[in-house]
């Protein structure tokens, strides 16, 4: 269903049902935004925990010199 079709059907609803539908839509949007905020906060905490590893020096890139080598297992 397209956005235009949804709006056309929405217009056909009685006023009380329109308000109820709007309330549910806002609730869904609020939940979705809350989920995104939770994910953002988790990523920020993880990045802060890893900051000392990145700040200490070249330990994280010590094996990049082997990137061009082919490994056969």
Secondary structure, 3 states (H helix, E strand, C coil): CCHHHHHHHHHHCCHHHHHHHHHHHHHHHHHHHHHHHHHHHHHHHHHHHHHHHHHCCHHHHCCHHHCCCCCCC
